[in-house]
Amino acid sequence: MERADFDRWIEEHYNELLAVARRRLYNRGDAQDVVQTAIITVLPHVPKLRSPWTFVVNAVRGAAAHSRDSLGRQRRLKTAVKYAEGLRDPAAFYPGRKPPALRAD
């Protein structure tokens, strides 16, 4: 497959590739980034491709999984930082529990 043919193929199937990414990420902006990343990943292999659908869709799925995992790590890190701050200030953060009531002794 020539590069010009591949570019036309991408233009024709971009929305379908975006739908594959959106099913995994639930966010249009992240899905667009994932599709672009997958296309860049596939570019060196274009001359060897006869029918690119399976190859490109698998690249989109892999990039979406990587993105989802890294976003999950970022969320867990943010929660851990909030929890650590809560250990320094007991009233600041209690995951899943109510903060203790203050008693007047």
Backbone atoms as SQL, in Angstrom:
CREATE TABLE atoms (id INTEGER PRIMARY KEY, chain TEXT, resi INTEGER, resn TEXT, atom TEXT, x REAL, y REAL, z REAL);
INSERT INTO atoms VALUES
  (1, 'A', 1, 'MET', 'N', 0.849, -1.174, 0.000),
  (2, 'A', 1, 'MET', 'CA', 0.000, 0.000, 0.000),
  (3, 'A', 1, 'MET', 'C', 0.895, 1.239, 0.000),
  (4, 'A', 2, 'GLU', 'N', 0.538, 2.190, -0.820),
  (5, 'A', 2, 'GLU', 'CA', 1.275, 3.459, -0.893),
  (6, 'A', 2, 'GLU', 'C', 0.803, 4.392, 0.219),
  (7, 'A', 3, 'ARG', 'N', 1.636, 5.362, 0.543),
  (8, 'A', 3, 'ARG', 'CA', 1.313, 6.312, 1.608),
  (9, 'A', 3, 'ARG', 'C', 0.058, 7.125, 1.263),
  (10, 'A', 4, 'ALA', 'N', -0.092, 7.534, 0.005),
  (11, 'A', 4, 'ALA', 'CA', -1.278, 8.305, -0.394),
  (12, 'A', 4, 'ALA', 'C', -2.547, 7.458, -0.238),
  (13, 'A', 5, 'ASP', 'N', -2.463, 6.188, -0.594),
  (14, 'A', 5, 'ASP', 'CA', -3.615, 5.289, -0.422),
  (15, 'A', 5, 'ASP', 'C', -3.958, 5.142, 1.063),
  (16, 'A', 6, 'PHE', 'N', -2.922, 5.038, 1.885),
  (17, 'A', 6, 'PHE', 'CA', -3.134, 4.914, 3.327),
  (18, 'A', 6, 'PHE', 'C', -3.797, 6.180, 3.878),
  (19, 'A', 7, 'ASP', 'N', -3.354, 7.351, 3.430),
  (20, 'A', 7, 'ASP', 'CA', -3.965, 8.602, 3.883),
  (21, 'A', 7, 'ASP', 'C', -5.442, 8.662, 3.510),
  (22, 'A', 8, 'ARG', 'N', -5.775, 8.246, 2.304),
  (23, 'A', 8, 'ARG', 'CA', -7.177, 8.206, 1.891),
  (24, 'A', 8, 'ARG', 'C', -7.961, 7.206, 2.743),
  (25, 'A', 9, 'TRP', 'N', -7.347, 6.062, 3.019),
  (26, 'A', 9, 'TRP', 'CA', -7.994, 5.039, 3.841),
  (27, 'A', 9, 'TRP', 'C', -8.285, 5.580, 5.240),
  (28, 'A', 10, 'ILE', 'N', -7.336, 6.301, 5.806),
  (29, 'A', 10, 'ILE', 'CA', -7.525, 6.893, 7.138),
  (30, 'A', 10, 'ILE', 'C', -8.669, 7.903, 7.104),
  (31, 'A', 11, 'GLU', 'N', -8.708, 8.741, 6.071),
  (32, 'A', 11, 'GLU', 'CA', -9.801, 9.717, 5.962),
  (33, 'A', 11, 'GLU', 'C', -11.160, 9.025, 5.889),
  (34, 'A', 12, 'GLU', 'N', -11.229, 7.916, 5.178),
  (35, 'A', 12, 'GLU', 'CA', -12.488, 7.185, 5.047),
  (36, 'A', 12, 'GLU', 'C', -12.905, 6.504, 6.355),
  (37, 'A', 13, 'HIS', 'N', -11.949, 6.002, 7.113),
  (38, 'A', 13, 'HIS', 'CA', -12.254, 5.168, 8.278),
  (39, 'A', 13, 'HIS', 'C', -11.952, 5.830, 9.624),
  (40, 'A', 14, 'TYR', 'N', -11.651, 7.130, 9.608),
  (41, 'A', 14, 'TYR', 'CA', -11.266, 7.800, 10.850),
  (42, 'A', 14, 'TYR', 'C', -12.367, 7.699, 11.910),
  (43, 'A', 15, 'ASN', 'N', -13.610, 7.924, 11.528),
  (44, 'A', 15, 'ASN', 'CA', -14.714, 7.880, 12.511),
  (45, 'A', 15, 'ASN', 'C', -14.876, 6.489, 13.114),
  (46, 'A', 16, 'GLU', 'N', -14.667, 5.443, 12.320),
  (47, 'A', 16, 'GLU', 'CA', -14.769, 4.087, 12.861),
  (48, 'A', 16, 'GLU', 'C', -13.626, 3.809, 13.845),
  (49, 'A', 17, 'LEU', 'N', -12.423, 4.279, 13.511),
  (50, 'A', 17, 'LEU', 'CA', -11.293, 4.112, 14.430),
  (51, 'A', 17, 'LEU', 'C', -11.529, 4.898, 15.716),
  (52, 'A', 18, 'LEU', 'N', -12.096, 6.087, 15.561),
  (53, 'A', 18, 'LEU', 'CA', -12.416, 6.902, 16.734),
  (54, 'A', 18, 'LEU', 'C', -13.458, 6.200, 17.610),
  (55, 'A', 19, 'ALA', 'N', -14.417, 5.526, 16.996),
  (56, 'A', 19, 'ALA', 'CA', -15.430, 4.787, 17.764),
  (57, 'A', 19, 'ALA', 'C', -14.796, 3.643, 18.544),
  (58, 'A', 20, 'VAL', 'N', -13.813, 2.968, 17.944),
  (59, 'A', 20, 'VAL', 'CA', -13.113, 1.884, 18.653),
  (60, 'A', 20, 'VAL', 'C', -12.418, 2.450, 19.892),
  (61, 'A', 21, 'ALA', 'N', -11.762, 3.584, 19.739),
  (62, 'A', 21, 'ALA', 'CA', -11.065, 4.194, 20.873),
  (63, 'A', 21, 'ALA', 'C', -12.051, 4.711, 21.918),
  (64, 'A', 22, 'ARG', 'N', -13.165, 5.292, 21.488),
  (65, 'A', 22, 'ARG', 'CA', -14.146, 5.836, 22.430),
  (66, 'A', 22, 'ARG', 'C', -14.796, 4.749, 23.260),
  (67, 'A', 23, 'ARG', 'N', -14.966, 3.554, 22.692),
  (68, 'A', 23, 'ARG', 'CA', -15.540, 2.459, 23.471),
  (69, 'A', 23, 'ARG', 'C', -14.633, 2.061, 24.622),
  (70, 'A', 24, 'ARG', 'N', -13.367, 2.361, 24.514),
  (71, 'A', 24, 'ARG', 'CA', -12.427, 1.988, 25.561),
  (72, 'A', 24, 'ARG', 'C', -12.093, 3.130, 26.512),
  (73, 'A', 25, 'LEU', 'N', -12.280, 4.379, 26.073),
  (74, 'A', 25, 'LEU', 'CA', -11.839, 5.514, 26.885),
  (75, 'A', 25, 'LEU', 'C', -12.958, 6.423, 27.382),
  (76, 'A', 26, 'TYR', 'N', -14.102, 6.461, 26.740),
  (77, 'A', 26, 'TYR', 'CA', -15.250, 7.273, 27.144),
  (78, 'A', 26, 'TYR', 'C', -14.986, 8.771, 27.103),
  (79, 'A', 27, 'ASN', 'N', -13.936, 9.210, 26.433),
  (80, 'A', 27, 'ASN', 'CA', -13.608, 10.624, 26.364),
  (81, 'A', 27, 'ASN', 'C', -13.140, 10.918, 24.948),
  (82, 'A', 28, 'ARG', 'N', -13.826, 11.832, 24.269),
  (83, 'A', 28, 'ARG', 'CA', -13.518, 12.097, 22.866),
  (84, 'A', 28, 'ARG', 'C', -12.098, 12.636, 22.683),
  (85, 'A', 29, 'GLY', 'N', -11.664, 13.527, 23.543),
  (86, 'A', 29, 'GLY', 'CA', -10.323, 14.103, 23.417),
  (87, 'A', 29, 'GLY', 'C', -9.234, 13.049, 23.547),
  (88, 'A', 30, 'ASP', 'N', -9.366, 12.188, 24.557),
  (89, 'A', 30, 'ASP', 'CA', -8.389, 11.111, 24.735),
  (90, 'A', 30, 'ASP', 'C', -8.447, 10.130, 23.569),
  (91, 'A', 31, 'ALA', 'N', -9.651, 9.859, 23.071),
  (92, 'A', 31, 'ALA', 'CA', -9.801, 8.928, 21.946),
  (93, 'A', 31, 'ALA', 'C', -9.135, 9.478, 20.687),
  (94, 'A', 32, 'GLN', 'N', -9.274, 10.775, 20.435),
  (95, 'A', 32, 'GLN', 'CA', -8.609, 11.379, 19.272),
  (96, 'A', 32, 'GLN', 'C', -7.092, 11.270, 19.400),
  (97, 'A', 33, 'ASP', 'N', -6.573, 11.517, 20.596),
  (98, 'A', 33, 'ASP', 'CA', -5.127, 11.377, 20.821),
  (99, 'A', 33, 'ASP', 'C', -4.671, 9.947, 20.576),
  (100, 'A', 34, 'VAL', 'N', -5.461, 8.991, 21.024),
  (101, 'A', 34, 'VAL', 'CA', -5.116, 7.579, 20.859),
  (102, 'A', 34, 'VAL', 'C', -5.098, 7.192, 19.389),
  (103, 'A', 35, 'VAL', 'N', -6.080, 7.649, 18.623),
  (104, 'A', 35, 'VAL', 'CA', -6.119, 7.331, 17.191),
  (105, 'A', 35, 'VAL', 'C', -4.906, 7.927, 16.489),
  (106, 'A', 36, 'GLN', 'N', -4.563, 9.164, 16.816),
  (107, 'A', 36, 'GLN', 'CA', -3.388, 9.787, 16.202),
  (108, 'A', 36, 'GLN', 'C', -2.109, 9.035, 16.561),
  (109, 'A', 37, 'THR', 'N', -1.999, 8.624, 17.819),
  (110, 'A', 37, 'THR', 'CA', -0.833, 7.854, 18.244),
  (111, 'A', 37, 'THR', 'C', -0.746, 6.530, 17.487),
  (112, 'A', 38, 'ALA', 'N', -1.880, 5.872, 17.329),
  (113, 'A', 38, 'ALA', 'CA', -1.906, 4.593, 16.615),
  (114, 'A', 38, 'ALA', 'C', -1.515, 4.774, 15.157),
  (115, 'A', 39, 'ILE', 'N', -1.996, 5.836, 14.520),
  (116, 'A', 39, 'ILE', 'CA', -1.650, 6.089, 13.111),
  (117, 'A', 39, 'ILE', 'C', -0.159, 6.330, 12.968),
  (118, 'A', 40, 'ILE', 'N', 0.415, 7.091, 13.880),
  (119, 'A', 40, 'ILE', 'CA', 1.858, 7.344, 13.831),
  (120, 'A', 40, 'ILE', 'C', 2.636, 6.046, 14.026),
  (121, 'A', 41, 'THR', 'N', 2.128, 5.181, 14.893),
  (122, 'A', 41, 'THR', 'CA', 2.778, 3.894, 15.132),
  (123, 'A', 41, 'THR', 'C', 2.745, 3.007, 13.893),
  (124, 'A', 42, 'VAL', 'N', 1.674, 3.096, 13.132),
  (125, 'A', 42, 'VAL', 'CA', 1.479, 2.234, 11.965),
  (126, 'A', 42, 'VAL', 'C', 2.259, 2.731, 10.746),
  (127, 'A', 43, 'LEU', 'N', 2.558, 4.011, 10.674),
  (128, 'A', 43, 'LEU', 'CA', 3.174, 4.591, 9.470),
  (129, 'A', 43, 'LEU', 'C', 4.397, 3.838, 8.935),
  (130, 'A', 44, 'PRO', 'N', 5.338, 3.390, 9.769),
  (131, 'A', 44, 'PRO', 'CA', 6.491, 2.675, 9.205),
  (132, 'A', 44, 'PRO', 'C', 6.125, 1.349, 8.523),
  (133, 'A', 45, 'HIS', 'N', 4.967, 0.800, 8.850),
  (134, 'A', 45, 'HIS', 'CA', 4.558, -0.497, 8.314),
  (135, 'A', 45, 'HIS', 'C', 3.653, -0.389, 7.089),
  (136, 'A', 46, 'VAL', 'N', 3.338, 0.825, 6.676),
  (137, 'A', 46, 'VAL', 'CA', 2.400, 1.037, 5.572),
  (138, 'A', 46, 'VAL', 'C', 2.819, 0.331, 4.286),
  (139, 'A', 47, 'PRO', 'N', 4.081, 0.362, 3.861),
  (140, 'A', 47, 'PRO', 'CA', 4.419, -0.305, 2.597),
  (141, 'A', 47, 'PRO', 'C', 4.128, -1.807, 2.599),
  (142, 'A', 48, 'LYS', 'N', 4.105, -2.433, 3.772),
  (143, 'A', 48, 'LYS', 'CA', 3.878, -3.882, 3.844),
  (144, 'A', 48, 'LYS', 'C', 2.401, -4.256, 3.933),
  (145, 'A', 49, 'LEU', 'N', 1.535, -3.274, 4.161),
  (146, 'A', 49, 'LEU', 'CA', 0.121, -3.555, 4.380),
  (147, 'A', 49, 'LEU', 'C', -0.621, -3.761, 3.068),
  (148, 'A', 50, 'ARG', 'N', -1.451, -4.794, 3.034),
  (149, 'A', 50, 'ARG', 'CA', -2.366, -4.978, 1.909),
  (150, 'A', 50, 'ARG', 'C', -3.750, -4.506, 2.313),
  (151, 'A', 51, 'SER', 'N', -4.197, -4.969, 3.459),
  (152, 'A', 51, 'SER', 'CA', -5.482, -4.561, 4.015),
  (153, 'A', 51, 'SER', 'C', -5.223, -4.060, 5.430),
  (154, 'A', 52, 'PRO', 'N', -5.262, -2.767, 5.662),
  (155, 'A', 52, 'PRO', 'CA', -4.807, -2.216, 6.941),
  (156, 'A', 52, 'PRO', 'C', -5.787, -2.322, 8.104),
  (157, 'A', 53, 'TRP', 'N', -7.034, -2.703, 7.872),
  (158, 'A', 53, 'TRP', 'CA', -8.044, -2.608, 8.930),
  (159, 'A', 53, 'TRP', 'C', -7.627, -3.296, 10.229),
  (160, 'A', 54, 'THR', 'N', -7.293, -4.561, 10.184),
  (161, 'A', 54, 'THR', 'CA', -6.966, -5.310, 11.399),
  (162, 'A', 54, 'THR', 'C', -5.732, -4.731, 12.089),
  (163, 'A', 55, 'PHE', 'N', -4.728, -4.405, 11.311),
  (164, 'A', 55, 'PHE', 'CA', -3.482, -3.892, 11.875),
  (165, 'A', 55, 'PHE', 'C', -3.719, -2.556, 12.589),
  (166, 'A', 56, 'VAL', 'N', -4.451, -1.655, 11.938),
  (167, 'A', 56, 'VAL', 'CA', -4.685, -0.330, 12.518),
  (168, 'A', 56, 'VAL', 'C', -5.620, -0.418, 13.722),
  (169, 'A', 57, 'VAL', 'N', -6.659, -1.229, 13.638),
  (170, 'A', 57, 'VAL', 'CA', -7.581, -1.369, 14.775),
  (171, 'A', 57, 'VAL', 'C', -6.853, -1.953, 15.983),
  (172, 'A', 58, 'ASN', 'N', -5.998, -2.925, 15.771),
  (173, 'A', 58, 'ASN', 'CA', -5.222, -3.475, 16.894),
  (174, 'A', 58, 'ASN', 'C', -4.280, -2.429, 17.476),
  (175, 'A', 59, 'ALA', 'N', -3.726, -1.571, 16.637),
  (176, 'A', 59, 'ALA', 'CA', -2.871, -0.484, 17.134),
  (177, 'A', 59, 'ALA', 'C', -3.689, 0.495, 17.964),
  (178, 'A', 60, 'VAL', 'N', -4.908, 0.800, 17.536),
  (179, 'A', 60, 'VAL', 'CA', -5.791, 1.696, 18.298),
  (180, 'A', 60, 'VAL', 'C', -6.150, 1.058, 19.635),
  (181, 'A', 61, 'ARG', 'N', -6.487, -0.227, 19.621),
  (182, 'A', 61, 'ARG', 'CA', -6.824, -0.918, 20.879),
  (183, 'A', 61, 'ARG', 'C', -5.644, -0.916, 21.855),
  (184, 'A', 62, 'GLY', 'N', -4.453, -1.180, 21.344),
  (185, 'A', 62, 'GLY', 'CA', -3.270, -1.176, 22.202),
  (186, 'A', 62, 'GLY', 'C', -2.973, 0.192, 22.773),
  (187, 'A', 63, 'ALA', 'N', -3.079, 1.222, 21.937),
  (188, 'A', 63, 'ALA', 'CA', -2.835, 2.584, 22.420),
  (189, 'A', 63, 'ALA', 'C', -3.889, 2.998, 23.433),
  (190, 'A', 64, 'ALA', 'N', -5.139, 2.577, 23.228),
  (191, 'A', 64, 'ALA', 'CA', -6.211, 2.899, 24.185),
  (192, 'A', 64, 'ALA', 'C', -5.964, 2.209, 25.523),
  (193, 'A', 65, 'ALA', 'N', -5.530, 0.960, 25.483),
  (194, 'A', 65, 'ALA', 'CA', -5.240, 0.248, 26.730),
  (195, 'A', 65, 'ALA', 'C', -4.096, 0.911, 27.482),
  (196, 'A', 66, 'HIS', 'N', -3.075, 1.306, 26.754),
  (197, 'A', 66, 'HIS', 'CA', -1.941, 1.983, 27.388),
  (198, 'A', 66, 'HIS', 'C', -2.380, 3.313, 27.996),
  (199, 'A', 67, 'SER', 'N', -3.181, 4.057, 27.257),
  (200, 'A', 67, 'SER', 'CA', -3.664, 5.346, 27.750),
  (201, 'A', 67, 'SER', 'C', -4.544, 5.161, 28.984),
  (202, 'A', 68, 'ARG', 'N', -5.446, 4.182, 28.940),
  (203, 'A', 68, 'ARG', 'CA', -6.337, 3.924, 30.074),
  (204, 'A', 68, 'ARG', 'C', -5.534, 3.539, 31.311),
  (205, 'A', 69, 'ASP', 'N', -4.509, 2.705, 31.137),
  (206, 'A', 69, 'ASP', 'CA', -3.681, 2.302, 32.269),
  (207, 'A', 69, 'ASP', 'C', -2.929, 3.489, 32.856),
  (208, 'A', 70, 'SER', 'N', -2.394, 4.351, 31.995),
  (209, 'A', 70, 'SER', 'CA', -1.640, 5.497, 32.507),
  (210, 'A', 70, 'SER', 'C', -2.566, 6.501, 33.177),
  (211, 'A', 71, 'LEU', 'N', -3.793, 6.675, 32.656),
  (212, 'A', 71, 'LEU', 'CA', -4.751, 7.562, 33.315),
  (213, 'A', 71, 'LEU', 'C', -5.151, 6.999, 34.677),
  (214, 'A', 72, 'GLY', 'N', -5.310, 5.685, 34.777),
  (215, 'A', 72, 'GLY', 'CA', -5.628, 5.065, 36.057),
  (216, 'A', 72, 'GLY', 'C', -4.504, 5.251, 37.065),
  (217, 'A', 73, 'ARG', 'N', -3.264, 5.124, 36.598),
  (218, 'A', 73, 'ARG', 'CA', -2.117, 5.341, 37.486),
  (219, 'A', 73, 'ARG', 'C', -2.096, 6.774, 37.997),
  (220, 'A', 74, 'GLN', 'N', -2.403, 7.728, 37.114),
  (221, 'A', 74, 'GLN', 'CA', -2.423, 9.135, 37.528),
  (222, 'A', 74, 'GLN', 'C', -3.487, 9.374, 38.587),
  (223, 'A', 75, 'ARG', 'N', -4.680, 8.776, 38.398),
  (224, 'A', 75, 'ARG', 'CA', -5.747, 8.931, 39.389),
  (225, 'A', 75, 'ARG', 'C', -5.369, 8.307, 40.723),
  (226, 'A', 76, 'ARG', 'N', -4.769, 7.116, 40.679),
  (227, 'A', 76, 'ARG', 'CA', -4.366, 6.454, 41.932),
  (228, 'A', 76, 'ARG', 'C', -3.291, 7.257, 42.645),
  (229, 'A', 77, 'LEU', 'N', -2.371, 7.835, 41.891),
  (230, 'A', 77, 'LEU', 'CA', -1.318, 8.647, 42.500),
  (231, 'A', 77, 'LEU', 'C', -1.911, 9.892, 43.148),
  (232, 'A', 78, 'LYS', 'N', -2.875, 10.507, 42.471),
  (233, 'A', 78, 'LYS', 'CA', -3.517, 11.691, 43.020),
  (234, 'A', 78, 'LYS', 'C', -4.235, 11.351, 44.323),
  (235, 'A', 79, 'THR', 'N', -4.906, 10.206, 44.367),
  (236, 'A', 79, 'THR', 'CA', -5.597, 9.767, 45.574),
  (237, 'A', 79, 'THR', 'C', -4.602, 9.482, 46.689),
  (238, 'A', 80, 'ALA', 'N', -3.482, 8.861, 46.351),
  (239, 'A', 80, 'ALA', 'CA', -2.463, 8.561, 47.360),
  (240, 'A', 80, 'ALA', 'C', -1.885, 9.835, 47.947),
  (241, 'A', 81, 'VAL', 'N', -1.683, 10.838, 47.118),
  (242, 'A', 81, 'VAL', 'CA', -1.158, 12.111, 47.614),
  (243, 'A', 81, 'VAL', 'C', -2.175, 12.757, 48.550),
  (244, 'A', 82, 'LYS', 'N', -3.454, 12.737, 48.169),
  (245, 'A', 82, 'LYS', 'CA', -4.483, 13.300, 49.052),
  (246, 'A', 82, 'LYS', 'C', -4.526, 12.542, 50.374),
  (247, 'A', 83, 'TYR', 'N', -4.394, 11.219, 50.310),
  (248, 'A', 83, 'TYR', 'CA', -4.419, 10.414, 51.525),
  (249, 'A', 83, 'TYR', 'C', -3.217, 10.748, 52.409),
  (250, 'A', 84, 'ALA', 'N', -2.049, 10.899, 51.797),
  (251, 'A', 84, 'ALA', 'CA', -0.853, 11.243, 52.569),
  (252, 'A', 84, 'ALA', 'C', -1.008, 12.617, 53.213),
  (253, 'A', 85, 'GLU', 'N', -1.616, 13.545, 52.488),
  (254, 'A', 85, 'GLU', 'CA', -1.866, 14.855, 53.085),
  (255, 'A', 85, 'GLU', 'C', -2.839, 14.728, 54.249),
  (256, 'A', 86, 'GLY', 'N', -3.811, 13.837, 54.119),
  (257, 'A', 86, 'GLY', 'CA', -4.779, 13.611, 55.186),
  (258, 'A', 86, 'GLY', 'C', -4.142, 13.023, 56.429),
  (259, 'A', 87, 'LEU', 'N', -3.079, 12.245, 56.250),
  (260, 'A', 87, 'LEU', 'CA', -2.383, 11.692, 57.420),
  (261, 'A', 87, 'LEU', 'C', -1.707, 12.804, 58.208),
  (262, 'A', 88, 'ARG', 'N', -1.256, 13.829, 57.516),
  (263, 'A', 88, 'ARG', 'CA', -0.659, 14.961, 58.216),
  (264, 'A', 88, 'ARG', 'C', -1.723, 15.842, 58.866),
  (265, 'A', 89, 'ASP', 'N', -2.874, 15.945, 58.213),
  (266, 'A', 89, 'ASP', 'CA', -3.979, 16.745, 58.738),
  (267, 'A', 89, 'ASP', 'C', -5.202, 15.829, 58.816),
  (268, 'A', 90, 'PRO', 'N', -5.506, 15.256, 59.963),
  (269, 'A', 90, 'PRO', 'CA', -6.551, 14.239, 60.072),
  (270, 'A', 90, 'PRO', 'C', -7.922, 14.684, 59.583),
  (271, 'A', 91, 'ALA', 'N', -8.228, 15.950, 59.606),
  (272, 'A', 91, 'ALA', 'CA', -9.545, 16.403, 59.175),
  (273, 'A', 91, 'ALA', 'C', -9.610, 16.603, 57.658),
  (274, 'A', 92, 'ALA', 'N', -8.473, 16.492, 56.958),
  (275, 'A', 92, 'ALA', 'CA', -8.432, 16.837, 55.540),
  (276, 'A', 92, 'ALA', 'C', -9.024, 15.765, 54.631),
  (277, 'A', 93, 'PHE', 'N', -8.730, 14.494, 54.864),
  (278, 'A', 93, 'PHE', 'CA', -9.124, 13.477, 53.887),
  (279, 'A', 93, 'PHE', 'C', -9.280, 12.121, 54.550),
  (280, 'A', 94, 'TYR', 'N', -10.464, 11.559, 54.460),
  (281, 'A', 94, 'TYR', 'CA', -10.723, 10.218, 54.954),
  (282, 'A', 94, 'TYR', 'C', -11.418, 9.434, 53.855),
  (283, 'A', 95, 'PRO', 'N', -10.702, 8.584, 53.122),
  (284, 'A', 95, 'PRO', 'CA', -11.347, 7.878, 52.012),
  (285, 'A', 95, 'PRO', 'C', -12.395, 6.879, 52.503),
  (286, 'A', 96, 'GLY', 'N', -13.629, 7.084, 52.060),
  (287, 'A', 96, 'GLY', 'CA', -14.692, 6.138, 52.377),
  (288, 'A', 96, 'GLY', 'C', -15.260, 6.244, 53.778),
  (289, 'A', 97, 'ARG', 'N', -14.805, 7.184, 54.557),
  (290, 'A', 97, 'ARG', 'CA', -15.320, 7.322, 55.924),
  (291, 'A', 97, 'ARG', 'C', -15.606, 8.776, 56.221),
  (292, 'A', 98, 'LYS', 'N', -16.432, 8.987, 57.218),
  (293, 'A', 98, 'LYS', 'CA', -16.671, 10.348, 57.693),
  (294, 'A', 98, 'LYS', 'C', -15.512, 10.754, 58.597),
  (295, 'A', 99, 'PRO', 'N', -15.165, 12.024, 58.589),
  (296, 'A', 99, 'PRO', 'CA', -14.132, 12.456, 59.534),
  (297, 'A', 99, 'PRO', 'C', -14.656, 12.348, 60.963),
  (298, 'A', 100, 'PRO', 'N', -13.787, 12.125, 61.905),
  (299, 'A', 100, 'PRO', 'CA', -14.247, 11.991, 63.286),
  (300, 'A', 100, 'PRO', 'C', -14.852, 13.295, 63.789),
  (301, 'A', 101, 'ALA', 'N', -15.885, 13.158, 64.603),
  (302, 'A', 101, 'ALA', 'CA', -16.532, 14.331, 65.175),
  (303, 'A', 101, 'ALA', 'C', -15.647, 14.907, 66.276),
  (304, 'A', 102, 'LEU', 'N', -15.626, 16.205, 66.333),
  (305, 'A', 102, 'LEU', 'CA', -14.841, 16.855, 67.385),
  (306, 'A', 102, 'LEU', 'C', -15.638, 16.826, 68.681),
  (307, 'A', 103, 'ARG', 'N', -14.955, 16.475, 69.770),
  (308, 'A', 103, 'ARG', 'CA', -15.633, 16.434, 71.072),
  (309, 'A', 103, 'ARG', 'C', -15.109, 17.545, 71.947),
  (310, 'A', 104, 'ALA', 'N', -15.982, 18.110, 72.693),
  (311, 'A', 104, 'ALA', 'CA', -15.587, 19.130, 73.659),
  (312, 'A', 104, 'ALA', 'C', -15.373, 18.424, 74.989),
  (313, 'A', 105, 'ASP', 'N', -14.145, 18.306, 75.413),
  (314, 'A', 105, 'ASP', 'CA', -13.829, 17.626, 76.695),
  (315, 'A', 105, 'ASP', 'C', -13.639, 18.629, 77.788);
